[in-house]
Amino acid sequence: MSRSMYYYAHKKDDQVVIDKLMDLSSRYPTRGFETYFGKIRMEGFLWNRKRVLRVYRNINLKLRVKRKRRLPARIKERLSVPVVVNDTWSIDFMSDSLANGRRFRVINIIDDFNREALLNEAYYSIPATRLVQKIKEVLLHRGKPKRIRTDNGPEFISKIFKDFCEEQEIEIQYIQAGKPAQNAYIERFNRTFREDVLDAYLFESINQVNALAYEWQIDYNSNHPHKALNGVSPWLFANEALVS
């Protein structure tokens, strides 16, 4: 026997099998070997089961990768101007910190018709349960809107928020991910609130934030000459609309 034959080691080219398994694992990350092998057979490949299993184990596909939850596709909708009160509300969150460095969040709710500030309150955290509770409080004196426009934050895509809106027959209008301009009314409102309140003061406590936010909300609704409302305040614009 020649020396070359003695030391010869058969080399298997499994690249085509690897490529196929990697493709299946990317499309079906929660499935296992039996599903992959079944799909390979259904596609007409006649690779031996032992060969496919060997490659499957060699490339560590038995170590499952947790699937990242994806948002459903959002439809781009034109940002129209409502013609009546309570047609569409916009909701968004802001964040800032106290003088001691502790972070807090502010929930802002406005009526798109007259840009009226319906709620501006700060909390250290705003889970979905608190969000729904604050909306219920606004409904008591305001009535309910036909729809609510939001981004895709975890509070807004939560089951608690969705169930509440379904129960109240309120349509949820999600903007497309990464497109804040589709929620332009409240984005512009947030800028004004930050300039007049959050960036203007050093807060020692949440109570200070909410006290100043409430004072600002009353002044904004009654005295702010809004350019989009022909230079009148939100409350005055709403009153003129009722008269006409």
Buried (B, 14 or more C-beta within 10 A) or exposed (E): EEEEEEEEEEEEEBEEBBEBBEEBBEEEEEBEBEEBBEBBEEEEEEBEEEEBBBBBEEBEBEEEEEEEEEEEEBEEEEBEEBEEBBBBBBBBBBEBEBEEEEEBBBBBBBBBBBBBBBBBBBBEEBEBEBBBEBBEEBBEEBEBBBBBBBBBBEBBBBEBBEEBBEEBEBEBBBBBEEEBEBBBBBBBBBEBBBEBBBEEEEBEBBEBBBEBBBEBBEEBBEEBEBEEBEEBBBBBBBEEBEEE
